[in-house]
Amino acid sequence: MRLVLLGDVMLGRLVNQRLKSATPAFPWGDTLPVLAQADLRFANLECVLADGGTPQPGKVFHFRSDARNVAVLTAAGIDAVSLANNHVLDYGTDAFRETLPALDSNGILHAGAGPDQDTARRPAVRRAGRTAVGFIAFTDNQPDWEAGPRRPGVYYVPADGNARDDPRARDLLALVRRTKARVDLMVVSAHWGGNWGADVPPGHRHLGKALVDAGADVVFGHSAHIFRGVEIHRGRPIIHSAGDFIDDYAVDTEERNDQSFIFCVETSGGVPVRLRLHPTVIAGFQARLAGKSSQRIATRMQGLCAELGTWSGWSAETTTLEIPVGS
């Protein structure tokens, strides 16, 4: 079974304007054939899908895409998205409530935010053949957006300390254990940390390992605009940051927030055995395969992985960076 994981997909602002005349497939550029090879596709949706709502005061950036642009997700065959991030309530709860039926009516599962606390924490489960895959999504951004018993919001869990010392982190680990008991492959999506810097925060490393110990087969981190290294713990990959996949952001020429990967997890019997990373770049509001820049981008990731004790190797034949995992 092949599972594709994509970093931040932001369809608002200038991307939204471009979509008024472009087809829903446009933002995916030439990556669609790679996405089509997967059995399941998961992404962090870094915007709200709505036609209404009011920009929330006190925030600098507000990301909203027309509700009809859910067709962008269906064009790529996206099966599930994380809503646990710092933009899902950019236009208030009314706009958020438009997003949920837009996803539901198109068969796109979601996790990490909801009309109440229980829904925000609820795992999404989808089958790929005989393999049941569970998705849990949380964020340590926007603590003021934490969902309550009768309050819409995100599944908030702090990720900057010892996971076993915080009751919310302990609850998350318990949820992972319960969910793993009923699925074959357990993916935990973590929208954590700040926007910049290639170094992995110690709290992320600690929580990532605790999630694996609790039963996560893949920890999929994002939030930072740049990619960070992959760590292997007990034969399970911890992708500390996937970076940005689609957006309209200005490019930092040092940190290169326009560079990322299609993260393809190959499994056997519900166990990850290999990661294949297809280098990508963002250009003209599109995700594109990196082409001649692929090996250079991969070499940067190799260095970041090596700092975390992870071996990786470039395959010229498949133009991917390969990371063996598994027990």
Contacts in CASP RR format, 6 or more apart in sequence:
PFRMAT RR
TARGET T0000
AUTHOR 0000-0000-0000
METHOD contacts of the structure
MODEL  1
MRLVLLGDVMLGRLVNQRLKSATPAFPWGDTLPVLAQADLRFANLECVLA
DGGTPQPGKVFHFRSDARNVAVLTAAGIDAVSLANNHVLDYGTDAFRETL
PALDSNGILHAGAGPDQDTARRPAVRRAGRTAVGFIAFTDNQPDWEAGPR
RPGVYYVPADGNARDDPRARDLLALVRRTKARVDLMVVSAHWGGNWGADV
PPGHRHLGKALVDAGADVVFGHSAHIFRGVEIHRGRPIIHSAGDFIDDYA
VDTEERNDQSFIFCVETSGGVPVRLRLHPTVIAGFQARLAGKSSQRIATR
MQGLCAELGTWSGWSAETTTLEIPVGS
1 39 0 8 1.000
1 40 0 8 1.000
1 128 0 8 1.000
1 129 0 8 1.000
1 131 0 8 1.000
1 185 0 8 1.000
1 266 0 8 1.000
1 267 0 8 1.000
1 268 0 8 1.000
1 269 0 8 1.000
1 270 0 8 1.000
2 37 0 8 1.000
2 38 0 8 1.000
2 39 0 8 1.000
2 40 0 8 1.000
2 264 0 8 1.000
2 265 0 8 1.000
2 266 0 8 1.000
2 267 0 8 1.000
3 38 0 8 1.000
3 39 0 8 1.000
3 40 0 8 1.000
3 41 0 8 1.000
3 42 0 8 1.000
3 128 0 8 1.000
3 133 0 8 1.000
3 185 0 8 1.000
3 187 0 8 1.000
3 218 0 8 1.000
3 264 0 8 1.000
3 265 0 8 1.000
3 267 0 8 1.000
4 34 0 8 1.000
4 35 0 8 1.000
4 38 0 8 1.000
4 40 0 8 1.000
4 41 0 8 1.000
4 42 0 8 1.000
4 262 0 8 1.000
4 263 0 8 1.000
4 264 0 8 1.000
4 265 0 8 1.000
5 42 0 8 1.000
5 43 0 8 1.000
5 187 0 8 1.000
5 218 0 8 1.000
5 220 0 8 1.000
5 239 0 8 1.000
5 242 0 8 1.000
5 263 0 8 1.000
5 264 0 8 1.000
5 265 0 8 1.000
6 41 0 8 1.000
6 42 0 8 1.000
6 43 0 8 1.000
6 44 0 8 1.000
6 242 0 8 1.000
6 245 0 8 1.000
6 262 0 8 1.000
6 263 0 8 1.000
7 43 0 8 1.000
7 44 0 8 1.000
7 222 0 8 1.000
7 242 0 8 1.000
7 243 0 8 1.000
7 244 0 8 1.000
7 245 0 8 1.000
7 260 0 8 1.000
7 263 0 8 1.000
8 44 0 8 1.000
8 46 0 8 1.000
8 85 0 8 1.000
8 222 0 8 1.000
8 223 0 8 1.000
8 225 0 8 1.000
8 242 0 8 1.000
8 243 0 8 1.000
8 244 0 8 1.000
8 245 0 8 1.000
8 246 0 8 1.000
8 247 0 8 1.000
9 27 0 8 1.000
9 43 0 8 1.000
9 44 0 8 1.000
9 45 0 8 1.000
9 46 0 8 1.000
9 47 0 8 1.000
9 73 0 8 1.000
9 81 0 8 1.000
9 245 0 8 1.000
9 246 0 8 1.000
10 46 0 8 1.000
10 47 0 8 1.000
10 63 0 8 1.000
10 87 0 8 1.000
10 244 0 8 1.000
10 246 0 8 1.000
10 247 0 8 1.000
10 248 0 8 1.000
10 249 0 8 1.000
11 19 0 8 1.000
11 27 0 8 1.000
11 45 0 8 1.000
11 47 0 8 1.000
11 49 0 8 1.000
11 63 0 8 1.000
11 65 0 8 1.000
11 69 0 8 1.000
11 72 0 8 1.000
11 246 0 8 1.000
12 47 0 8 1.000
12 63 0 8 1.000
12 64 0 8 1.000
12 65 0 8 1.000
12 248 0 8 1.000
13 63 0 8 1.000
13 248 0 8 1.000
14 248 0 8 1.000
14 285 0 8 1.000
15 27 0 8 1.000
15 65 0 8 1.000
15 246 0 8 1.000
15 247 0 8 1.000
15 248 0 8 1.000
15 285 0 8 1.000
16 64 0 8 1.000
16 65 0 8 1.000
16 66 0 8 1.000
16 69 0 8 1.000
18 26 0 8 1.000
18 27 0 8 1.000
18 285 0 8 1.000
19 26 0 8 1.000
19 27 0 8 1.000
19 65 0 8 1.000
19 66 0 8 1.000
19 69 0 8 1.000
19 72 0 8 1.000
20 66 0 8 1.000
23 75 0 8 1.000
24 69 0 8 1.000
24 71 0 8 1.000
24 72 0 8 1.000
24 74 0 8 1.000
24 75 0 8 1.000
25 32 0 8 1.000
25 72 0 8 1.000
25 75 0 8 1.000
25 76 0 8 1.000
26 72 0 8 1.000
26 285 0 8 1.000
26 286 0 8 1.000
27 72 0 8 1.000
27 246 0 8 1.000
27 285 0 8 1.000
27 286 0 8 1.000
27 287 0 8 1.000
28 35 0 8 1.000
28 72 0 8 1.000
28 75 0 8 1.000
28 76 0 8 1.000
28 246 0 8 1.000
28 286 0 8 1.000
28 287 0 8 1.000
29 286 0 8 1.000
29 287 0 8 1.000
29 288 0 8 1.000
30 288 0 8 1.000
30 289 0 8 1.000
31 76 0 8 1.000
31 262 0 8 1.000
31 278 0 8 1.000
31 280 0 8 1.000
31 287 0 8 1.000
31 288 0 8 1.000
31 289 0 8 1.000
32 75 0 8 1.000
32 76 0 8 1.000
34 262 0 8 1.000
34 264 0 8 1.000
34 278 0 8 1.000
34 289 0 8 1.000
35 41 0 8 1.000
35 76 0 8 1.000
35 77 0 8 1.000
35 262 0 8 1.000
37 264 0 8 1.000
38 264 0 8 1.000
39 128 0 8 1.000
39 129 0 8 1.000
39 131 0 8 1.000
40 79 0 8 1.000
40 80 0 8 1.000
40 126 0 8 1.000
40 128 0 8 1.000
40 133 0 8 1.000
41 76 0 8 1.000
41 77 0 8 1.000
41 78 0 8 1.000
41 79 0 8 1.000
41 80 0 8 1.000
42 78 0 8 1.000
42 79 0 8 1.000
42 80 0 8 1.000
42 81 0 8 1.000
42 82 0 8 1.000
42 135 0 8 1.000
42 187 0 8 1.000
42 189 0 8 1.000
42 220 0 8 1.000
43 73 0 8 1.000
43 78 0 8 1.000
43 81 0 8 1.000
43 82 0 8 1.000
43 245 0 8 1.000
44 81 0 8 1.000
44 82 0 8 1.000
44 85 0 8 1.000
44 189 0 8 1.000
44 191 0 8 1.000
44 222 0 8 1.000
44 242 0 8 1.000
45 73 0 8 1.000
45 81 0 8 1.000
45 82 0 8 1.000
45 83 0 8 1.000
45 85 0 8 1.000
45 88 0 8 1.000
45 110 0 8 1.000
46 63 0 8 1.000
46 85 0 8 1.000
46 87 0 8 1.000
46 247 0 8 1.000
47 63 0 8 1.000
47 64 0 8 1.000
47 65 0 8 1.000
47 87 0 8 1.000
47 90 0 8 1.000
48 63 0 8 1.000
48 64 0 8 1.000
48 65 0 8 1.000
48 87 0 8 1.000
48 88 0 8 1.000
48 89 0 8 1.000
48 90 0 8 1.000
48 91 0 8 1.000
48 92 0 8 1.000
48 95 0 8 1.000
48 96 0 8 1.000
48 98 0 8 1.000
48 99 0 8 1.000
49 64 0 8 1.000
49 65 0 8 1.000
49 66 0 8 1.000
49 67 0 8 1.000
49 69 0 8 1.000
49 70 0 8 1.000
49 98 0 8 1.000
49 99 0 8 1.000
49 102 0 8 1.000
49 103 0 8 1.000
50 64 0 8 1.000
50 66 0 8 1.000
50 67 0 8 1.000
50 91 0 8 1.000
50 94 0 8 1.000
50 95 0 8 1.000
50 96 0 8 1.000
50 98 0 8 1.000
50 99 0 8 1.000
50 102 0 8 1.000
51 66 0 8 1.000
51 67 0 8 1.000
51 98 0 8 1.000
52 64 0 8 1.000
52 91 0 8 1.000
52 94 0 8 1.000
52 95 0 8 1.000
52 98 0 8 1.000
53 64 0 8 1.000
53 91 0 8 1.000
53 92 0 8 1.000
53 94 0 8 1.000
53 95 0 8 1.000
54 91 0 8 1.000
54 92 0 8 1.000
54 94 0 8 1.000
54 95 0 8 1.000
55 62 0 8 1.000
55 90 0 8 1.000
55 91 0 8 1.000
56 62 0 8 1.000
56 89 0 8 1.000
56 90 0 8 1.000
56 91 0 8 1.000
56 92 0 8 1.000
59 90 0 8 1.000
61 87 0 8 1.000
61 90 0 8 1.000
62 87 0 8 1.000
62 90 0 8 1.000
62 91 0 8 1.000
63 87 0 8 1.000
63 90 0 8 1.000
64 90 0 8 1.000
64 91 0 8 1.000
64 95 0 8 1.000
65 72 0 8 1.000
67 98 0 8 1.000
67 99 0 8 1.000
67 102 0 8 1.000
70 102 0 8 1.000
70 103 0 8 1.000
70 106 0 8 1.000
70 108 0 8 1.000
71 106 0 8 1.000
73 81 0 8 1.000
73 103 0 8 1.000
73 106 0 8 1.000
73 108 0 8 1.000
74 106 0 8 1.000
74 108 0 8 1.000
78 108 0 8 1.000
79 108 0 8 1.000
79 109 0 8 1.000
79 126 0 8 1.000
80 108 0 8 1.000
80 109 0 8 1.000
80 110 0 8 1.000
80 111 0 8 1.000
80 124 0 8 1.000
80 126 0 8 1.000
80 135 0 8 1.000
81 103 0 8 1.000
81 108 0 8 1.000
81 109 0 8 1.000
81 110 0 8 1.000
82 110 0 8 1.000
82 111 0 8 1.000
82 112 0 8 1.000
82 135 0 8 1.000
82 137 0 8 1.000
82 189 0 8 1.000
82 191 0 8 1.000
82 222 0 8 1.000
83 99 0 8 1.000
83 110 0 8 1.000
83 111 0 8 1.000
83 112 0 8 1.000
83 113 0 8 1.000
83 114 0 8 1.000
83 137 0 8 1.000
83 154 0 8 1.000
84 111 0 8 1.000
84 112 0 8 1.000
84 113 0 8 1.000
84 120 0 8 1.000
84 137 0 8 1.000
84 138 0 8 1.000
84 139 0 8 1.000
84 154 0 8 1.000
84 155 0 8 1.000
84 189 0 8 1.000
84 191 0 8 1.000
85 139 0 8 1.000
85 141 0 8 1.000
85 154 0 8 1.000
85 191 0 8 1.000
85 223 0 8 1.000
86 139 0 8 1.000
86 141 0 8 1.000
86 142 0 8 1.000
86 145 0 8 1.000
86 191 0 8 1.000
86 223 0 8 1.000
88 96 0 8 1.000
88 99 0 8 1.000
88 113 0 8 1.000
88 145 0 8 1.000
88 153 0 8 1.000
88 154 0 8 1.000
89 95 0 8 1.000
89 96 0 8 1.000
89 113 0 8 1.000
89 142 0 8 1.000
89 145 0 8 1.000
89 152 0 8 1.000
89 153 0 8 1.000
89 154 0 8 1.000
93 152 0 8 1.000
93 153 0 8 1.000
96 113 0 8 1.000
96 114 0 8 1.000
96 152 0 8 1.000
96 153 0 8 1.000
97 115 0 8 1.000
97 152 0 8 1.000
100 110 0 8 1.000
100 114 0 8 1.000
100 115 0 8 1.000
103 109 0 8 1.000
103 110 0 8 1.000
109 124 0 8 1.000
109 125 0 8 1.000
109 126 0 8 1.000
109 135 0 8 1.000
110 124 0 8 1.000
111 122 0 8 1.000
111 123 0 8 1.000
111 124 0 8 1.000
111 135 0 8 1.000
111 136 0 8 1.000
111 137 0 8 1.000
111 155 0 8 1.000
111 189 0 8 1.000
112 120 0 8 1.000
112 121 0 8 1.000
112 136 0 8 1.000
112 137 0 8 1.000
112 138 0 8 1.000
112 139 0 8 1.000
112 154 0 8 1.000
112 155 0 8 1.000
112 189 0 8 1.000
113 120 0 8 1.000
113 137 0 8 1.000
113 147 0 8 1.000
113 152 0 8 1.000
113 153 0 8 1.000
113 154 0 8 1.000
113 155 0 8 1.000
114 120 0 8 1.000
114 147 0 8 1.000
114 152 0 8 1.000
114 153 0 8 1.000
114 154 0 8 1.000
115 147 0 8 1.000
115 152 0 8 1.000
115 153 0 8 1.000
116 147 0 8 1.000
116 148 0 8 1.000
116 149 0 8 1.000
116 150 0 8 1.000
116 151 0 8 1.000
116 152 0 8 1.000
117 147 0 8 1.000
117 148 0 8 1.000
117 149 0 8 1.000
117 151 0 8 1.000
118 149 0 8 1.000
119 147 0 8 1.000
120 147 0 8 1.000
120 148 0 8 1.000
120 153 0 8 1.000
120 154 0 8 1.000
120 155 0 8 1.000
121 136 0 8 1.000
121 147 0 8 1.000
121 155 0 8 1.000
121 175 0 8 1.000
123 134 0 8 1.000
123 135 0 8 1.000
123 136 0 8 1.000
123 175 0 8 1.000
123 179 0 8 1.000
123 183 0 8 1.000
124 134 0 8 1.000
124 135 0 8 1.000
125 132 0 8 1.000
125 133 0 8 1.000
125 134 0 8 1.000
125 135 0 8 1.000
125 179 0 8 1.000
125 182 0 8 1.000
125 183 0 8 1.000
126 132 0 8 1.000
126 133 0 8 1.000
126 134 0 8 1.000
126 135 0 8 1.000
127 133 0 8 1.000
130 184 0 8 1.000
131 184 0 8 1.000
131 185 0 8 1.000
131 267 0 8 1.000
131 269 0 8 1.000
131 270 0 8 1.000
132 182 0 8 1.000
132 183 0 8 1.000
132 184 0 8 1.000
132 185 0 8 1.000
133 183 0 8 1.000
133 184 0 8 1.000
133 185 0 8 1.000
133 186 0 8 1.000
133 187 0 8 1.000
134 179 0 8 1.000
134 183 0 8 1.000
134 185 0 8 1.000
134 186 0 8 1.000
134 187 0 8 1.000
135 187 0 8 1.000
135 188 0 8 1.000
135 189 0 8 1.000
136 155 0 8 1.000
136 172 0 8 1.000
136 175 0 8 1.000
136 176 0 8 1.000
136 179 0 8 1.000
136 186 0 8 1.000
136 187 0 8 1.000
136 188 0 8 1.000
136 189 0 8 1.000
137 155 0 8 1.000
137 188 0 8 1.000
137 189 0 8 1.000
137 190 0 8 1.000
137 191 0 8 1.000
138 154 0 8 1.000
138 155 0 8 1.000
138 156 0 8 1.000
138 157 0 8 1.000
138 172 0 8 1.000
138 188 0 8 1.000
138 189 0 8 1.000
138 190 0 8 1.000
138 191 0 8 1.000
139 154 0 8 1.000
139 155 0 8 1.000
139 156 0 8 1.000
139 157 0 8 1.000
139 190 0 8 1.000
139 191 0 8 1.000
139 192 0 8 1.000
139 223 0 8 1.000
140 156 0 8 1.000
140 157 0 8 1.000
140 158 0 8 1.000
140 159 0 8 1.000
140 160 0 8 1.000
140 190 0 8 1.000
140 191 0 8 1.000
140 192 0 8 1.000
140 193 0 8 1.000
141 154 0 8 1.000
141 191 0 8 1.000
141 192 0 8 1.000
141 193 0 8 1.000
141 194 0 8 1.000
141 223 0 8 1.000
142 154 0 8 1.000
142 156 0 8 1.000
143 156 0 8 1.000
143 158 0 8 1.000
145 153 0 8 1.000
145 154 0 8 1.000
145 156 0 8 1.000
146 153 0 8 1.000
146 154 0 8 1.000
146 156 0 8 1.000
147 153 0 8 1.000
147 154 0 8 1.000
147 155 0 8 1.000
147 156 0 8 1.000
156 168 0 8 1.000
157 166 0 8 1.000
157 168 0 8 1.000
157 169 0 8 1.000
157 171 0 8 1.000
157 172 0 8 1.000
158 166 0 8 1.000
158 168 0 8 1.000
158 169 0 8 1.000
159 169 0 8 1.000
159 190 0 8 1.000
159 192 0 8 1.000
159 193 0 8 1.000
159 201 0 8 1.000
159 203 0 8 1.000
159 204 0 8 1.000
159 207 0 8 1.000
160 193 0 8 1.000
160 201 0 8 1.000
160 203 0 8 1.000
161 202 0 8 1.000
161 203 0 8 1.000
161 206 0 8 1.000
161 207 0 8 1.000
162 203 0 8 1.000
162 206 0 8 1.000
163 169 0 8 1.000
163 170 0 8 1.000
163 172 0 8 1.000
163 173 0 8 1.000
163 203 0 8 1.000
163 206 0 8 1.000
163 207 0 8 1.000
163 208 0 8 1.000
163 210 0 8 1.000
163 211 0 8 1.000
164 170 0 8 1.000
164 173 0 8 1.000
164 210 0 8 1.000
169 207 0 8 1.000
169 210 0 8 1.000
172 211 0 8 1.000
173 210 0 8 1.000
173 211 0 8 1.000
173 213 0 8 1.000
173 214 0 8 1.000
174 214 0 8 1.000
176 186 0 8 1.000
176 188 0 8 1.000
176 211 0 8 1.000
176 214 0 8 1.000
176 215 0 8 1.000
176 216 0 8 1.000
177 214 0 8 1.000
177 215 0 8 1.000
179 186 0 8 1.000
180 186 0 8 1.000
180 214 0 8 1.000
180 215 0 8 1.000
180 216 0 8 1.000
180 217 0 8 1.000
184 269 0 8 1.000
184 270 0 8 1.000
185 217 0 8 1.000
185 218 0 8 1.000
185 267 0 8 1.000
185 270 0 8 1.000
185 272 0 8 1.000
186 215 0 8 1.000
186 216 0 8 1.000
186 217 0 8 1.000
186 218 0 8 1.000
187 216 0 8 1.000
187 217 0 8 1.000
187 218 0 8 1.000
187 219 0 8 1.000
187 220 0 8 1.000
188 211 0 8 1.000
188 216 0 8 1.000
188 218 0 8 1.000
188 219 0 8 1.000
188 220 0 8 1.000
189 220 0 8 1.000
189 221 0 8 1.000
189 222 0 8 1.000
190 204 0 8 1.000
190 207 0 8 1.000
190 208 0 8 1.000
190 211 0 8 1.000
190 219 0 8 1.000
190 220 0 8 1.000
190 221 0 8 1.000
190 222 0 8 1.000
190 223 0 8 1.000
191 221 0 8 1.000
191 222 0 8 1.000
191 223 0 8 1.000
192 201 0 8 1.000
192 204 0 8 1.000
192 207 0 8 1.000
192 221 0 8 1.000
192 223 0 8 1.000
193 201 0 8 1.000
193 204 0 8 1.000
193 223 0 8 1.000
193 224 0 8 1.000
194 223 0 8 1.000
194 224 0 8 1.000
195 223 0 8 1.000
195 224 0 8 1.000
195 225 0 8 1.000
196 224 0 8 1.000
196 225 0 8 1.000
196 226 0 8 1.000
196 252 0 8 1.000
196 255 0 8 1.000
197 224 0 8 1.000
197 226 0 8 1.000
197 228 0 8 1.000
197 255 0 8 1.000
198 226 0 8 1.000
198 228 0 8 1.000
198 229 0 8 1.000
198 255 0 8 1.000
198 304 0 8 1.000
199 228 0 8 1.000
200 228 0 8 1.000
200 229 0 8 1.000
200 231 0 8 1.000
200 240 0 8 1.000
200 241 0 8 1.000
200 308 0 8 1.000
204 240 0 8 1.000
205 231 0 8 1.000
205 238 0 8 1.000
205 240 0 8 1.000
208 216 0 8 1.000
208 219 0 8 1.000
208 233 0 8 1.000
208 238 0 8 1.000
209 233 0 8 1.000
209 238 0 8 1.000
211 219 0 8 1.000
211 238 0 8 1.000
212 219 0 8 1.000
212 233 0 8 1.000
212 234 0 8 1.000
212 236 0 8 1.000
212 238 0 8 1.000
213 233 0 8 1.000
213 234 0 8 1.000
216 236 0 8 1.000
217 236 0 8 1.000
217 267 0 8 1.000
217 270 0 8 1.000
217 271 0 8 1.000
217 272 0 8 1.000
218 236 0 8 1.000
218 237 0 8 1.000
218 239 0 8 1.000
218 265 0 8 1.000
218 272 0 8 1.000
219 236 0 8 1.000
219 237 0 8 1.000
219 238 0 8 1.000
219 239 0 8 1.000
220 239 0 8 1.000
220 242 0 8 1.000
220 263 0 8 1.000
221 238 0 8 1.000
221 239 0 8 1.000
221 240 0 8 1.000
221 241 0 8 1.000
221 242 0 8 1.000
222 241 0 8 1.000
222 242 0 8 1.000
222 243 0 8 1.000
223 241 0 8 1.000
224 241 0 8 1.000
224 243 0 8 1.000
225 243 0 8 1.000
225 244 0 8 1.000
225 249 0 8 1.000
225 252 0 8 1.000
225 255 0 8 1.000
225 257 0 8 1.000
226 241 0 8 1.000
226 243 0 8 1.000
226 244 0 8 1.000
226 252 0 8 1.000
226 255 0 8 1.000
226 256 0 8 1.000
226 257 0 8 1.000
226 259 0 8 1.000
227 241 0 8 1.000
227 242 0 8 1.000
227 243 0 8 1.000
227 259 0 8 1.000
227 260 0 8 1.000
227 261 0 8 1.000
227 301 0 8 1.000
227 304 0 8 1.000
228 240 0 8 1.000
228 241 0 8 1.000
228 243 0 8 1.000
228 304 0 8 1.000
229 239 0 8 1.000
229 240 0 8 1.000
229 241 0 8 1.000
229 301 0 8 1.000
229 303 0 8 1.000
229 304 0 8 1.000
229 305 0 8 1.000
229 307 0 8 1.000
229 308 0 8 1.000
229 310 0 8 1.000
230 237 0 8 1.000
230 238 0 8 1.000
230 239 0 8 1.000
230 240 0 8 1.000
230 275 0 8 1.000
230 301 0 8 1.000
230 304 0 8 1.000
230 305 0 8 1.000
230 308 0 8 1.000
230 310 0 8 1.000
230 312 0 8 1.000
230 323 0 8 1.000
231 237 0 8 1.000
231 238 0 8 1.000
231 240 0 8 1.000
231 305 0 8 1.000
231 308 0 8 1.000
231 309 0 8 1.000
231 310 0 8 1.000
232 238 0 8 1.000
232 309 0 8 1.000
232 310 0 8 1.000
232 323 0 8 1.000
232 325 0 8 1.000
232 326 0 8 1.000
234 327 0 8 1.000
235 272 0 8 1.000
235 325 0 8 1.000
235 326 0 8 1.000
235 327 0 8 1.000
236 272 0 8 1.000
236 325 0 8 1.000
236 326 0 8 1.000
237 265 0 8 1.000
237 272 0 8 1.000
237 275 0 8 1.000
237 323 0 8 1.000
237 325 0 8 1.000
239 263 0 8 1.000
239 275 0 8 1.000
240 308 0 8 1.000
242 260 0 8 1.000
242 261 0 8 1.000
242 263 0 8 1.000
243 257 0 8 1.000
243 260 0 8 1.000
244 257 0 8 1.000
244 258 0 8 1.000
244 260 0 8 1.000
244 282 0 8 1.000
245 260 0 8 1.000
245 280 0 8 1.000
245 282 0 8 1.000
245 287 0 8 1.000
246 282 0 8 1.000
246 285 0 8 1.000
246 286 0 8 1.000
246 287 0 8 1.000
247 282 0 8 1.000
247 285 0 8 1.000
248 285 0 8 1.000
249 257 0 8 1.000
249 258 0 8 1.000
249 282 0 8 1.000
251 257 0 8 1.000
251 258 0 8 1.000
251 282 0 8 1.000
256 300 0 8 1.000
258 281 0 8 1.000
258 282 0 8 1.000
258 283 0 8 1.000
259 279 0 8 1.000
259 280 0 8 1.000
259 281 0 8 1.000
259 282 0 8 1.000
259 290 0 8 1.000
259 293 0 8 1.000
259 297 0 8 1.000
259 300 0 8 1.000
260 279 0 8 1.000
260 280 0 8 1.000
260 281 0 8 1.000
260 282 0 8 1.000
260 287 0 8 1.000
261 277 0 8 1.000
261 278 0 8 1.000
261 279 0 8 1.000
261 280 0 8 1.000
261 297 0 8 1.000
261 301 0 8 1.000
261 321 0 8 1.000
262 277 0 8 1.000
262 278 0 8 1.000
262 280 0 8 1.000
263 275 0 8 1.000
263 277 0 8 1.000
264 275 0 8 1.000
264 276 0 8 1.000
264 277 0 8 1.000
264 278 0 8 1.000
264 320 0 8 1.000
265 272 0 8 1.000
265 274 0 8 1.000
265 275 0 8 1.000
266 272 0 8 1.000
266 273 0 8 1.000
266 274 0 8 1.000
266 275 0 8 1.000
266 276 0 8 1.000
267 273 0 8 1.000
271 326 0 8 1.000
271 327 0 8 1.000
272 325 0 8 1.000
272 326 0 8 1.000
273 324 0 8 1.000
273 325 0 8 1.000
273 326 0 8 1.000
274 322 0 8 1.000
274 323 0 8 1.000
274 324 0 8 1.000
274 325 0 8 1.000
275 322 0 8 1.000
275 323 0 8 1.000
275 325 0 8 1.000
276 318 0 8 1.000
276 320 0 8 1.000
276 321 0 8 1.000
276 322 0 8 1.000
277 298 0 8 1.000
277 301 0 8 1.000
277 312 0 8 1.000
277 320 0 8 1.000
277 321 0 8 1.000
277 322 0 8 1.000
277 323 0 8 1.000
278 289 0 8 1.000
278 319 0 8 1.000
278 320 0 8 1.000
279 289 0 8 1.000
279 290 0 8 1.000
279 291 0 8 1.000
279 293 0 8 1.000
279 294 0 8 1.000
279 295 0 8 1.000
279 297 0 8 1.000
279 298 0 8 1.000
279 319 0 8 1.000
279 320 0 8 1.000
279 321 0 8 1.000
280 287 0 8 1.000
280 288 0 8 1.000
280 289 0 8 1.000
280 290 0 8 1.000
281 287 0 8 1.000
281 288 0 8 1.000
281 290 0 8 1.000
281 293 0 8 1.000
281 297 0 8 1.000
282 288 0 8 1.000
289 319 0 8 1.000
290 297 0 8 1.000
291 319 0 8 1.000
294 319 0 8 1.000
295 314 0 8 1.000
295 316 0 8 1.000
295 319 0 8 1.000
298 312 0 8 1.000
298 314 0 8 1.000
298 320 0 8 1.000
298 321 0 8 1.000
299 314 0 8 1.000
301 312 0 8 1.000
301 321 0 8 1.000
302 312 0 8 1.000
302 313 0 8 1.000
302 314 0 8 1.000
302 321 0 8 1.000
305 311 0 8 1.000
305 312 0 8 1.000
305 323 0 8 1.000
306 312 0 8 1.000
310 323 0 8 1.000
311 323 0 8 1.000
311 324 0 8 1.000
312 321 0 8 1.000
312 322 0 8 1.000
312 323 0 8 1.000
313 321 0 8 1.000
313 322 0 8 1.000
313 323 0 8 1.000
314 320 0 8 1.000
314 321 0 8 1.000
314 322 0 8 1.000
315 321 0 8 1.000
315 322 0 8 1.000
END
